[in-house]
Amino acid sequence: MFVAAADVDFPTCDADTIVQRPPWFYHSLQLDRSFSFASGSGGTTSQSKSSELVPNPSANANHALDFQAHGVTPEYSELMLNLRILAKTYQTANDCGSAREYQDVLTFLCSTLQRLLTLPLPAHDPLLGVSGIGSYESAITTACRHALIIHVFAQWCGHQPDPTLLVSTAQHNLLLTLRPLIDQRHVSTKLLLWLLSVGGTCPYGPAQHKWFVSQLADVATDLEIHSWEDMKASLQQVIWHEYQDDKQHKELWDEVVALRDEEAMHFSEMVYPVPSMAV
């Protein structure tokens, strides 16, 4: 299939060109919108003090996440939807029925990634924090761009052309962008859960990794997520590639559980038993 696909020219694409979606995309999109993710808990919750800052998420907590409803700008919402449908529809080249279909999928993927890397980011300075709807949208959109780079390119690290520097930089920038949202406890959503989980699966930066694990544990608690099944169901509502994501996100979740157990043990050690009254 690689040889056959190489005989077909790839279309040109730039930051001003909308990626053309192939016919199979719309059939998969209908399935995506009608599919309900089984999850017993983990509903989206917002802190009351931040309700004025954060756009309202979709009312249905068990369906595919609406990116624009979570504050992502339309251009980046389009890219995230493209990648979600791609990841759900095609796991490997064997899912393609012909070389032509494989070429269509590869063209759509490469065009989407080119747009991801060239589309301008909204103006956002993470050092200024989040103080309103506009700055929240800028922050969450910027975070999504960094997380998408990690999610897509981390699997290719070690291969030429090696994206290791791109991925490690994206992880660093993702932490800087998310920290104001976390520190000010603006909101806990499944999009934030996904962003933290993607940052935590990045294979670089042990110090950054610990931060992502600890924050992920807090957000999962806010969303009442207490099992891997609920965690996975929540991640599937954002962007999920089963063949790529299941193992590494499960390992990250195991770290979250271990951290929770450790904190619970330390808390129990701090509670002094009440002395019994002498009769």
N, C-alpha and C positions, 0 to 999 in steps of 0.2 A: 504493500500500500504506500509506503514511503516513496518508492521509486515512481509509482504511477502518479502520486500527488505532486511530485516535483515537476511533472510535465505541464502543469497548469500554473499560469502566472497568478501571483497574489495581487489583490487590488491595492491601490495606494490609499493611505489614510493619514489624516492629521488631526490636530486638536479641534478644527472647525468642521470636521466631517462626521456626520452621524454614522455609526456602524450599522451596515445593512444586515438585518436579521434574516436568516434563511427560513424557508417555509416550515421546517420541522420545529423551529423555535416556538411558533404560535400554538402548535398542538401541545407541546410540553408546557407552555405557559398556562393553558387551560387546566391541565392536570395539576399544576402547581397551585393554582388558585382554589381548586376544589378539594385539595388534599388536606385532611385534618391530622395534625400530629398528636398522637396519644401521649398525654402527659397529665398525671394526676395533680401536679402542683407546679409551682414556678411561674405564677401569673405575673404580669408586668405591674410594678408598683412604683409610685412616685412619692418623693418626700413632699409634704404639704408646703414647706417653705419655698419649694422650687417650682410649684405648679405654674407660676407665671412665666418661667423661663423656658420650659421644655415643651415642645409641641406634643399634643396628645397622641399616644400610640393607638394602633388599631384596637377596636373594642374586643375583637375575637382573639383571645390569647393563644389559641391552639392552631392557628393557621399561619401560612407563610407570612413573614414579617413585612410590613409596608415601610420601606426605607424613608420615603418622604415624610410619612407621618411621624417618624422618629427624628426628624430634623435634618436629614441628609439632603443636600441640594439636588435638583432634578438631574443634572448631568452625571453626578456620581451615583445617584439612585439607579439610573439607566445602566451604568457599568456593573453595579452590584447585581442587578437583576439578570443581566447577561451571564455573569459568572455563576450565579445560582442555578440557572436553567442548564447551562453547560455541565456543571458538576453533577447535577441530578440525572441528566439524560445520558451522558457518556462518561463511563468510568475508565475504560481503556479503548484502544483502537479496535479491539475485537467486538465492541458494541456497534461498530459501523458495518453496514451490509455490503459496502462496495468501496472501491478506491475513490470514486467520485464523492460519496457521502463523507468519507474520511477527509478528503480535501476541503469540503465545505465546512466541516467542523473545525479543522485546523486553521482555515482562513478566518473564520469567525473568532476563534480564540486569539490568534495573533493580532487581528485588527482591534479587538477589545483591549488587549494588553498594551498595544501601541498607544491607544487613546488614554489608557490609565496613566502611562508614563509621560504623556505630553499635555494632558489637560491641566490648565492652571488651577492652583488651589485658591480657595477664598482667603482673603487677607486675615491672618490670625497670628497673634503673638501669645504663646502659651504662658509667658511671664505675666501677662495682664489679667489672667484668669477669665472667668465667665460672669458677665454682669447683665445679660439680657438675651432675648430671643436670637438676635443677629449673631452675637458672639457665641452662643451655644451652637447654632447651626454651623458656624465656621469651625468650631472646635470638633464637633462630632464628625463633620465631613472630612476634616484633615486627618482625624484618627482613622477613619475608614480607609483613606488612601494608603496610609502606612500599613494598616493591617492587611489590606489586599495584596500589597507587595510581598509581605511575609508569607501569606497563605499560598500565593501562586508560585513565587520564586524560590522559597526555601528548599523545596524538594530537588531543585537543580544545583544546589551548592556542591562544589567539588567537581562539577562538570564544566567544560568550556563551551561558551564564555561563562566564567564563574561569577555568579551574582552575589557572592558572600558579602562583599562590602555594601552592596545595595541593601541586602536583607538586614545586616547588623545595624546599619544606619537607620533603617525603617523602624527597627525595634526600639532604638534609643529615642527617636522622634515620637513614636507612639506613646512611650512612657511620659515624655515631657508634655504631650498634648492631653493625655488622660489625667495626669496628676491634679490639675485644678478641679476637674469634675469630681474626682474621688475625694480630695481634701475638703471640698465644700459640701460634699454629700448631696449633690444636686438631684440625682435620680439614679435608680437602679432599674435597668431595662434589660431585656434579652439581647439587645444590640450591644450594650455595654458588656454583658456577660461574654458574648462572642469575641469582642475586641480584646478583652483581657485573656481569654483562653488562647486566642491566636498569638498574642504577645508572649504568653507563657510557653508555647510550643516552639518558639524560635530557638534554634540550637546554639545561640551565642549569648554571652553576658550573664554569668552566674549571679551577679548582684541584681541585675534587672529581673532575672528569672524569679528570684525570691520575692521581689516586689509584686510581680504579676500573680504569683501563687497566693500571697497573703490578701491582695485586693480581690482576687477571684473568690476566695473563701468568704469574704465579707458580703460581696454582691450575691453570691449563691444563697447565703443565709437570708439576705433581704428578700429574695425571690422565693424563699421556702423550697429550695432545691436541696434534697437530702440524699439522692441516689443517682447512680450513673445513668439509669434509664431516663430520669427527668432531665438530667444535664444534657444528655445526647439529644433528647427530643427538643430541647430549647435551642441548641446549636443548629439543628436541622432546619429550624425556621428561618435562619439567616442565610448562611452559605455552608454547604456540607458536601464533601467528596468522600464517600464511604471508603473507597479503596485507599485514599491518602490519609484521611483524618482520624479514622476510628482508633487506631492503635495509639497515636501520639496524644490525642485528647484524653483517652482513657488513662494513660500513664500520668498525665497532668492532674486529672481528677483524683487519682490515688494519692497524689501529693497533697491535694486539698484536704482529703479525708484524714490523712496522717497529721496534718497541721491542726485540724479541728480536734482530733483525739489528744494531741499533745497539749493544746490549750485547755481542754477540759480537765486533763490530769493535773496541770499546774493549778487550775482554779480550785480543784478539790483539795489540793495540798494546802491551799491558803485558808480554807475554812476550818476553823478550830472546833473540835467537838465540845458541846455543852457539858460541863461536868455534872455528874449525877448528884442529886441532893441526898445527903445522908439522912437516914431515917432515925 
